[in-house]
Amino acid sequence: MNIIKNIEKSVYRINTANGSGTGFYSLKDHVVITNYHVVSGCLSVSVEGQDRNRYLAKVVYINQGKDIAFLQVENLPKPVETIRIKHNNETISRDKVLVLGYPYGMPFTVTEGIVSNPRQVIDGRNFIQTDAAINPGNSGGPVINEKGELVGIVTSKFSDADNMGFAIPMETLREELEIVSELSGKFTLGCPSCNGLIEEKTEYCPNCGNDIDEKLFEENPLSDFSLKVEEAITKLDLDPVLTRSGRERWYFHQGSAEIRMFVYDNNYLFATSPLNDLPRKNLAEVYEYILTADIGKHRLSISNNQIFLSYRIHISDLYSENKEEFLEDIAQLALKADDLDDMFVTNFGAKMTQYSKQLQNF
């Protein structure tokens, strides 16, 4: 299992404005591999490792028919060891396999099972069927054997069936990786008919004349509400792409503090940060501080033995004449959270939460 432990750092969570999935790094090809459906409607996304650092990634290639996409990632530290893609081992029924990924956007998870059928035909295409636990968020993640060799890429499961997950065979991925050297860094589409490379938006493949959906070259527009929230995020000198964690959800770190922004009760924008776990001692002093401290429009509270800093506004406030004031208040919550979590540690002996990001200088 040491082999598996070593390659875990080459598996990433893919965060988009539509949700999250999983991807993994190919050291030879210098791309992160994932499913097309994970990044569908996006030209840029973020990738996040177990250290919770996020990196901006460009979608440089998609093949909708094969459900494969490649990402190029800015400033991504190169993992020392990655999953072996170039190998000759054949997958057979009852082989033990491991699924690596981030189900439901949770922290990194490994599940195991066996290959139920190495060549399950669905709609004329071959898939690897496995009984390993596969859930939303695993999409795009690697299915590997105990040697750390790639078996396939998670693509789907039957929602009404138990223990029936499917993966794109590694042979299909290898065919796609052959074109990596031809990519210019510009968004490129693989024709679902002839596999020709298309860089310019078009209705027809210039190679074979096959119909092409022009929307594949476009990024899904954000809602007007989302754009307003991201105005506040830009005040923190952050690229909003790095903060997106689903539809109208933004989770990110400002320093050590995790910041969460989301719609609450269909009417409110809620911004909150789990600052610290309560200390075992000095509780009276902590309670007094929370009840008496003047922190402006934001509020301190305690829930499930954790200290939270929160702010809530009605969505309509973002369309009022005081919009800029509200956007500034949202941004200030993130800055206050980064200061307050340190203060509760220093002054009251509290601890950072499991959601906190450990900084080198902390």
VEXBA-992306 format. One record per residue (C-alpha): residue in one letter; x, y, z. Coordinates in Angstrom, 2 decimals, decimal comma, always signed. Last residue first. Example, Ala and Ser with C-alpha at 12.3 -4.5 7.8 and 13.67 -1.06 7.14 Angstrom:
BEGIN
PT  res        X        Y        Z
PT    S   +13,67    -1,06    +7,14
PT    A   +12,30    -4,50    +7,80
This chain:
BEGIN
PT  res        X        Y        Z
PT    F    +1,82   +29,58   +11,51
PT    N    +4,45   +30,53    +8,94
PT    Q    +3,94   +27,44    +6,84
PT    L    +0,19   +27,83    +6,85
PT    Q    -2,17   +25,05    +7,88
PT    K    -5,53   +25,54    +6,27
PT    S    -8,44   +25,34    +8,64
PT    Y   -11,31   +22,93    +7,94
PT    Q   -10,32   +20,52   +10,71
PT    T   -10,70   +23,46   +13,07
PT    M    -7,85   +25,52   +14,51
PT    K    -7,47   +25,14   +18,25
PT    A    -8,45   +27,43   +21,11
PT    G    -5,91   +28,46   +23,75
PT    F    -7,76   +31,66   +24,68
PT    N    -5,54   +34,56   +23,65
PT    T    -3,24   +33,03   +21,03
PT    V    -5,59   +30,45   +19,51
PT    F    -8,65   +32,73   +19,61
PT    M    -6,56   +35,52   +18,06
PT    D    -5,33   +33,34   +15,20
PT    D    -8,91   +32,44   +14,26
PT    L    -9,85   +36,11   +14,59
PT    D    -7,33   +37,51   +12,10
PT    D    -8,18   +35,26    +9,15
PT    A   -11,89   +35,54    +9,97
PT    K   -11,68   +39,34    +9,94
PT    L   -10,29   +39,34    +6,40
PT    A   -12,97   +36,96    +5,13
PT    L   -15,75   +38,93    +6,82
PT    Q   -14,37   +42,13    +5,30
PT    A   -15,09   +40,86    +1,79
PT    I   -18,75   +40,33    +2,62
PT    D   -19,00   +43,75    +4,25
PT    E   -17,42   +45,34    +1,16
PT    L   -20,04   +43,72    -1,04
PT    F   -22,76   +45,04    +1,27
PT    E   -21,42   +48,60    +1,04
PT    E   -21,14   +48,33    -2,74
PT    K   -24,77   +47,22    -3,02
PT    N   -26,14   +50,19    -1,08
PT    E   -28,32   +51,37    -3,99
PT    S   -30,00   +47,99    -3,89
PT    Y   -29,46   +44,97    -6,10
PT    L   -27,16   +43,10    -3,72
PT    D   -29,64   +43,87    -0,93
PT    S   -32,28   +41,84    -2,81
PT    I   -30,35   +38,69    -1,91
PT    H   -31,06   +39,35    +1,76
PT    I   -27,91   +39,60    +3,82
PT    R   -26,23   +37,27    +6,28
PT    Y   -22,84   +37,48    +7,98
PT    S   -21,03   +34,88   +10,04
PT    L   -17,99   +34,22   +12,25
PT    F   -18,16   +30,77   +13,78
PT    I   -16,69   +29,20   +16,92
PT    Q   -16,95   +25,43   +17,08
PT    N   -18,29   +23,16   +19,79
PT    N   -21,24   +22,04   +17,64
PT    S   -22,30   +25,66   +17,04
PT    I   -20,96   +28,79   +18,69
PT    S   -21,53   +32,34   +17,44
PT    L   -19,71   +35,49   +16,37
PT    R   -21,60   +37,98   +14,22
PT    H   -20,60   +40,41   +11,50
PT    K   -21,95   +43,95   +11,16
PT    G   -19,28   +45,48   +13,37
PT    I   -16,99   +43,22   +15,36
PT    D   -17,60   +44,73   +18,77
PT    A   -16,81   +42,00   +21,27
PT    T   -19,36   +41,54   +24,06
PT    L   -21,07   +38,18   +23,62
PT    I   -18,22   +36,38   +21,83
PT    Y   -15,66   +37,78   +24,27
PT    E   -17,71   +36,74   +27,27
PT    Y   -18,15   +33,24   +25,89
PT    V   -14,40   +32,88   +25,31
PT    E   -13,60   +34,18   +28,81
PT    A   -16,03   +31,71   +30,35
PT    L   -14,57   +28,90   +28,26
PT    N   -11,02   +29,55   +29,47
PT    K   -10,22   +25,82   +29,42
PT    R   -11,20   +22,95   +27,15
PT    P   -10,78   +25,17   +24,10
PT    L   -13,62   +25,54   +21,58
PT    D   -12,72   +24,47   +18,05
PT    N   -11,84   +27,45   +15,90
PT    L   -12,88   +29,75   +13,06
PT    P   -15,61   +28,00   +11,12
PT    S   -16,24   +30,82    +8,60
PT    T   -19,56   +32,14    +7,32
PT    A   -21,17   +34,02    +4,47
PT    F   -24,89   +33,52    +3,91
PT    L   -26,63   +35,09    +0,94
PT    Y   -30,31   +35,03    +1,72
PT    N   -33,59   +34,31    -0,02
PT    N   -33,61   +30,70    -1,19
PT    D   -33,39   +29,54    +2,45
PT    Y   -29,62   +30,09    +2,38
PT    V   -27,57   +30,78    -0,74
PT    F   -23,87   +30,12    -0,30
PT    M   -20,58   +31,61    +0,83
PT    R   -18,04   +29,67    +2,85
PT    I   -14,68   +30,96    +4,05
PT    E   -12,04   +28,66    +5,51
PT    A    -9,60   +30,47    +7,77
PT    S    -5,83   +29,89    +7,48
PT    G    -5,10   +32,73    +5,07
PT    Q    -8,37   +33,46    +3,36
PT    H    -9,33   +29,96    +2,36
PT    F   -12,02   +29,04    -0,14
PT    Y   -15,58   +27,76    -0,48
PT    W   -17,94   +29,48    -2,93
PT    R   -21,39   +28,12    -3,73
PT    E   -23,84   +29,50    -6,31
PT    R   -23,65   +26,25    -8,28
PT    G   -20,59   +24,39    -7,11
PT    S   -17,31   +25,06    -5,35
PT    R   -16,04   +28,26    -6,94
PT    T   -13,21   +29,96    -5,04
PT    L   -10,30   +29,60    -7,47
PT    V   -12,48   +30,75   -10,38
PT    P   -13,17   +33,92    -8,38
PT    D    -9,52   +35,01    -8,89
PT    L    -8,60   +36,40    -5,50
PT    D    -7,40   +39,93    -4,73
PT    L    -9,77   +40,03    -1,72
PT    K   -11,92   +42,67    -3,44
PT    T   -12,29   +40,10    -6,22
PT    I   -14,42   +38,04    -3,82
PT    A   -16,91   +40,88    -3,38
PT    E   -17,38   +41,20    -7,14
PT    E   -17,76   +37,42    -7,14
PT    V   -20,97   +37,80    -5,17
PT    K   -22,32   +40,17    -7,82
PT    L   -21,43   +37,79   -10,65
PT    S   -23,17   +34,98    -8,83
PT    F   -26,39   +37,01    -8,58
PT    D   -26,30   +37,81   -12,29
PT    S   -26,11   +34,08   -12,95
PT    L   -22,89   +32,75   -14,44
PT    P   -22,67   +32,09   -18,15
PT    N   -21,79   +28,58   -19,32
PT    E   -18,47   +28,78   -21,11
PT    E   -18,56   +28,35   -24,86
PT    F   -16,68   +26,05   -27,24
PT    L   -19,05   +23,12   -26,62
PT    K   -21,91   +25,51   -27,44
PT    E   -20,91   +25,25   -31,11
PT    D   -22,29   +21,71   -31,28
PT    I   -20,37   +20,10   -34,10
PT    D   -21,98   +18,29   -37,06
PT    N   -19,55   +15,95   -38,87
PT    G   -17,88   +17,38   -41,98
PT    C   -14,93   +15,00   -41,80
PT    N   -11,83   +17,15   -41,30
PT    P   -13,24   +20,68   -41,02
PT    C   -15,72   +19,37   -38,39
PT    Y   -18,93   +21,32   -38,83
PT    E   -20,73   +24,06   -36,88
PT    T   -17,51   +25,82   -35,93
PT    K   -15,67   +27,47   -33,06
PT    E   -11,96   +27,28   -33,79
PT    E    -9,53   +24,82   -32,20
PT    I   -10,68   +21,52   -33,74
PT    L    -8,55   +18,38   -33,47
PT    G    -9,66   +15,37   -35,52
PT    N   -11,09   +12,41   -33,61
PT    C   -13,01   +11,35   -36,76
PT    S   -16,57   +11,22   -35,40
PT    P   -16,56   +12,69   -31,89
PT    C   -14,26   +15,48   -33,12
PT    G   -11,78   +16,26   -30,35
PT    L   -12,20   +19,85   -29,24
PT    T    -9,37   +22,21   -28,39
PT    F    -9,17   +25,14   -25,97
PT    K    -5,81   +26,79   -26,59
PT    G    -2,69   +25,39   -25,00
PT    S    -1,34   +24,49   -28,43
PT    L    -2,18   +20,80   -28,28
PT    E    -0,25   +18,60   -30,70
PT    S    +1,92   +16,99   -28,00
PT    V    -1,25   +15,90   -26,20
PT    I    -2,54   +14,00   -29,28
PT    E    -1,36   +10,53   -28,24
PT    L    -3,01   +11,04   -24,85
PT    E    -6,40   +10,40   -26,46
PT    E    -5,52    +6,90   -27,64
PT    R    -3,99    +6,16   -24,23
PT    L    -7,26    +7,17   -22,56
PT    T    -9,24    +4,65   -24,60
PT    E    -6,75    +1,90   -23,74
PT    M    -7,08    +2,85   -20,05
PT    P   -10,69    +1,69   -20,11
PT    I   -13,36    +4,29   -19,22
PT    A   -14,80    +3,26   -15,86
PT    F   -18,20    +2,07   -14,69
PT    G   -19,85    +1,53   -11,35
PT    M   -22,44    -1,06   -10,42
PT    N   -22,33    -1,92    -6,72
PT    D   -26,00    -1,13    -6,05
PT    A   -28,45    -0,09    -8,75
PT    D   -30,86    +2,83    -9,07
PT    S   -28,21    +5,50    -9,71
PT    F   -26,35    +3,41   -12,27
PT    K   -22,75    +4,55   -12,02
PT    S   -20,59    +6,90   -14,04
PT    T   -17,21    +7,89   -15,50
PT    V   -14,38    +6,64   -13,33
PT    I   -11,19    +6,46   -15,37
PT    G    -9,56    +3,10   -16,04
PT    V    -7,09    +0,41   -14,94
PT    L    -4,15    +2,66   -14,17
PT    E    -1,19    +1,02   -12,47
PT    G    -0,46    +1,72    -8,80
PT    K    +0,65    -1,87    -8,21
PT    E    -2,53    -2,63    -6,26
PT    N    -4,66    -1,89    -9,30
PT    I    -6,01    +1,52   -10,25
PT    V    -9,31    +3,26   -10,96
PT    P    -8,49    +6,92   -11,44
PT    G   -10,80    +9,87   -10,87
PT    G   -12,78   +11,66   -13,55
PT    S   -16,07   +11,18   -11,73
PT    N   -15,54   +10,40    -8,04
PT    G   -17,50   +13,55    -7,13
PT    P   -20,86   +11,80    -7,40
PT    N   -20,39    +8,30    -5,96
PT    I   -18,49    +5,11    -6,76
PT    A   -18,10    +2,26    -4,26
PT    A   -16,17    -0,59    -5,87
PT    D   -18,41    -3,16    -7,61
PT    T   -16,67    -2,65   -10,92
PT    Q   -17,60    -2,56   -14,60
PT    I   -14,93    -1,59   -17,10
PT    F   -16,48    +0,06   -20,13
PT    N   -16,63    -0,74   -23,83
PT    R   -18,75    +1,34   -26,17
PT    G   -21,72    +0,35   -28,36
PT    D   -24,35    +1,99   -26,20
PT    I   -23,03    +0,09   -23,16
PT    V   -20,71    -2,89   -23,60
PT    Q   -19,07    -4,26   -20,44
PT    R   -15,53    -5,26   -21,22
PT    P   -13,59    -5,79   -17,97
PT    N   -16,63    -7,20   -16,15
PT    S   -17,04    -7,34   -12,38
PT    V   -13,60    -5,89   -11,66
PT    I   -13,18    -6,05    -7,91
PT    G   -13,66    -3,65    -5,04
PT    E   -11,88    -0,91    -3,15
PT    T   -12,57    +2,59    -1,93
PT    V   -10,03    +5,35    -1,33
PT    T   -11,09    +8,83    -0,24
PT    F    -9,63   +12,34    -0,38
PT    P   -11,69   +14,87    +1,53
PT    M   -15,37   +15,29    +0,61
PT    G   -16,57   +16,93    -2,61
PT    Y   -19,44   +14,44    -2,81
PT    P   -16,86   +11,72    -3,51
PT    Y   -13,28   +13,07    -3,74
PT    G   -11,12   +10,51    -5,49
PT    L    -9,25    +7,25    -5,69
PT    V   -10,97    +3,99    -6,71
PT    L    -9,01    +0,84    -5,94
PT    V    -9,11    -2,42    -7,91
PT    K    -8,85    -6,15    -7,19
PT    D    -9,01    -8,30   -10,34
PT    R   -12,14   -10,45   -10,28
PT    S   -12,62   -10,26   -14,07
PT    I    -9,53    -9,37   -16,08
PT    T    -7,46    -6,26   -16,65
PT    E    -4,37    -6,76   -18,81
PT    N    -0,98    -5,58   -17,60
PT    N    +1,07    -3,88   -20,29
PT    H    +2,03    -0,61   -18,63
PT    K    +2,19    +3,07   -19,57
PT    I    -0,39    +4,76   -17,36
PT    R    +1,43    +4,39   -14,06
PT    I    -0,17    +6,64   -11,47
PT    T    +2,12    +9,39   -10,25
PT    E    +5,18    +9,76    -8,04
PT    V    +7,08   +12,93    -7,21
PT    P    +4,07   +15,18    -7,75
PT    K    +4,84   +18,29    -9,78
PT    P    +3,89   +21,45    -7,90
PT    L    +1,11   +23,12    -9,93
PT    N    +2,15   +26,63   -10,95
PT    E    -0,61   +26,98   -13,55
PT    V    -2,53   +23,86   -14,47
PT    Q    -3,17   +22,47   -17,94
PT    L    -6,32   +20,40   -18,05
PT    F    -7,27   +17,42   -20,22
PT    A   -10,81   +16,13   -20,77
PT    I   -12,34   +12,71   -21,43
PT    D   -15,99   +11,70   -21,78
PT    K   -15,28    +9,57   -24,88
PT    G   -17,99   +11,24   -26,96
PT    Q   -17,40   +14,63   -25,38
PT    N   -13,72   +14,73   -26,20
PT    I   -12,29   +17,75   -24,46
PT    Y    -8,93   +19,50   -24,58
PT    V    -7,24   +22,56   -23,10
PT    V    -9,43   +23,23   -20,05
PT    K    -7,31   +25,76   -18,25
PT    A    -6,42   +25,29   -14,58
PT    L    -5,98   +27,74   -11,71
PT    Y    -4,47   +26,17    -8,62
PT    R    -5,98   +25,53    -5,19
PT    N    -4,10   +24,65    -2,03
PT    R    -6,16   +22,45    +0,26
PT    D    -3,10   +20,34    +1,29
PT    Q    -5,00   +17,30    -0,03
PT    G    -4,86   +18,78    -3,51
PT    E    -7,14   +21,23    -5,27
PT    V    -7,64   +21,86    -8,97
PT    S    -9,42   +24,97   -10,20
PT    V   -11,54   +25,56   -13,29
PT    S   -11,21   +27,41   -16,59
PT    L   -13,03   +27,00   -19,90
PT    C   -16,14   +25,58   -18,29
PT    G   -19,43   +24,34   -19,78
PT    S   -18,59   +20,69   -19,15
PT    V   -15,70   +20,38   -16,69
PT    V   -16,83   +17,23   -14,86
PT    H   -18,74   +15,98   -17,93
PT    Y   -15,50   +15,86   -19,92
PT    N   -14,02   +13,50   -17,38
PT    T   -10,58   +14,07   -15,86
PT    I    -6,87   +14,04   -16,71
PT    V    -4,47   +16,64   -15,37
PT    V    -1,79   +17,39   -17,95
PT    H    +2,00   +17,32   -18,05
PT    D    +2,08   +14,40   -20,54
PT    K    +4,77   +12,29   -18,86
PT    L    +3,76   +13,25   -15,33
PT    S    +0,08   +12,49   -15,92
PT    Y    -1,85   +14,07   -13,07
PT    F    -5,19   +12,91   -11,76
PT    G    -8,71   +14,32   -11,76
PT    T   -11,76   +14,28    -9,50
PT    G   -15,14   +15,97    -9,55
PT    S   -16,84   +19,10    -8,29
PT    G   -19,94   +21,16    -8,95
PT    N   -21,29   +23,59   -11,55
PT    A   -19,11   +26,64   -10,93
PT    T   -16,12   +24,29   -10,96
PT    N   -13,76   +22,55    -8,55
PT    I   -11,66   +19,53    -9,63
PT    R   -10,38   +17,58    -6,63
PT    Y    -6,93   +16,23    -7,24
PT    V    -5,00   +12,96    -7,46
PT    S    -1,20   +13,20    -7,83
PT    K    -0,76   +13,50    -4,06
PT    E    -2,26   +10,03    -3,62
PT    I    +0,61    +8,51    -5,61
PT    N    +2,89    +7,82    -2,66
PT    K    +0,18    +6,33    -0,47
PT    I    -0,81    +3,92    -3,24
PT    I    +2,77    +2,66    -3,60
PT    N    +3,03    +2,30    +0,17
PT    M    +0,00    +0,00    +0,00
